[in-house]
Amino acid sequence: MPWPARPAPGPAGPGPALDPATRALLDGLGTAPALALGPRNTILGWNAAATALFLDFAELPPRERTMVRLLFLEPEFRNRYADWPAAAEDAVARLRLQLAERPGDGELHRLVAELAERDADFRRLWAGHAVKGADRGRKAYLHPLVGRFELDWQALTFNAQQDRSLVVWTAPPGSPAEQALHFLCAWAGRRSVER
């Protein structure tokens, strides 16, 4: 079965927050899932590969498009992580670091309060006081169409906008994980044509 060179472009995230150059960068990454993140890990934009891996971000209200909120409150997103407990620990530790770096950020405090109110796992992890930053790593994902596979991720910061980053997930060339990404992107492309 031939794989497409790159998936169809994804929707531009909420509002004018994503400039055309970043939109083109996201779309140009082909089968590498990518998200443009703003302050508080707000998802500003995504490519079709990220939609194929996680979920259709365009179907979510913009207010709900934050990585940590999705990880704790969106079952479809949560279920994509093969080792959800480790992903959740990392996310809470990064959130605590963000709060330490931006103590006056009211939206960040509201996000923590919302998660503490709505999710027992978040409350338990938040009580642990772990603080951690990371700009790369490897995570295992579980997708109902392709099963379990591991991807490397890297967060790149924009020089002109230090509160924004581009997170890209990659797989080694020729690996089963790369084949899984190609399959997911081809499947997502077929679904978008059928709609």
Residue pairs with C-beta under 8 A, 6 or more apart in sequence:
1 186
3 31
3 182
3 183
3 185
3 186
4 182
4 185
4 186
4 189
5 30
6 27
6 28
6 29
6 30
6 31
6 185
7 30
7 31
7 47
7 48
7 49
7 52
7 185
7 186
7 188
7 189
8 48
8 188
8 189
8 192
9 27
9 47
9 48
10 26
10 27
10 45
10 46
10 47
10 48
10 49
10 50
10 51
10 58
11 46
11 57
11 58
12 18
12 23
12 45
13 36
13 43
13 44
13 45
13 46
13 57
13 62
13 65
14 44
14 62
14 65
15 62
17 38
17 44
17 45
18 36
18 44
18 45
22 36
22 45
22 158
22 166
23 45
25 34
25 166
26 34
26 36
26 45
26 46
26 47
26 166
27 47
27 48
29 47
29 49
29 168
30 49
30 185
31 49
31 178
31 181
31 182
31 185
32 47
32 49
32 168
32 169
32 170
32 181
33 46
33 47
33 49
33 50
33 52
33 53
33 54
33 151
33 168
33 169
33 181
34 46
34 47
34 49
34 50
34 166
34 167
34 168
34 169
35 43
35 45
35 46
35 50
35 67
35 166
35 167
36 43
36 44
36 45
36 46
36 164
36 165
36 166
37 43
37 44
37 67
37 155
37 164
37 165
37 166
37 167
38 44
38 163
38 164
39 102
39 105
39 107
39 108
39 163
39 164
40 66
40 98
40 105
40 107
40 108
40 111
41 66
41 67
41 68
41 94
41 95
41 98
42 65
42 66
43 57
43 65
43 66
43 67
44 164
46 57
48 185
48 188
48 189
48 192
49 181
49 184
49 185
49 188
50 57
50 169
51 57
51 58
51 188
52 181
52 184
52 185
52 187
52 188
53 80
53 141
53 143
53 169
53 181
53 184
54 70
54 76
54 77
54 80
55 70
55 74
55 76
55 77
55 80
57 65
60 70
60 74
64 70
64 73
64 74
66 111
67 91
68 91
68 92
68 94
68 95
68 111
68 115
69 111
69 114
69 115
70 77
70 78
71 77
71 78
71 81
71 84
71 87
71 88
71 91
72 78
72 88
72 91
72 115
72 118
72 119
72 121
72 122
73 115
73 118
73 119
78 84
79 142
80 141
80 142
80 143
81 87
81 88
81 139
81 140
81 141
81 142
82 139
82 140
82 141
82 142
82 148
83 139
83 140
86 139
87 139
88 121
88 122
88 125
89 125
89 128
89 130
90 132
90 134
90 137
92 122
92 125
92 126
92 128
92 130
93 130
93 131
93 132
94 132
94 133
94 134
95 108
95 111
95 112
96 126
96 129
96 130
96 131
96 132
97 131
97 132
97 133
98 105
98 108
99 105
99 108
99 109
99 112
100 131
102 108
112 126
115 122
115 126
116 122
116 123
116 126
134 155
135 154
135 155
135 156
135 157
136 152
136 153
136 154
136 155
137 152
137 153
138 150
138 151
138 152
138 153
139 150
139 151
139 153
140 148
140 149
140 150
141 148
141 149
141 150
141 151
142 148
143 149
143 180
143 184
145 183
145 184
145 187
146 180
146 183
146 184
147 180
149 171
149 176
149 177
149 180
150 171
150 177
151 169
151 170
151 171
151 177
151 181
152 169
152 170
152 171
153 167
153 168
153 169
153 170
154 167
154 168
154 170
155 165
155 166
155 167
156 165
156 166
156 167
156 168
157 164
157 165
158 164
158 165
158 166
171 177
171 178
171 180
171 181
172 178
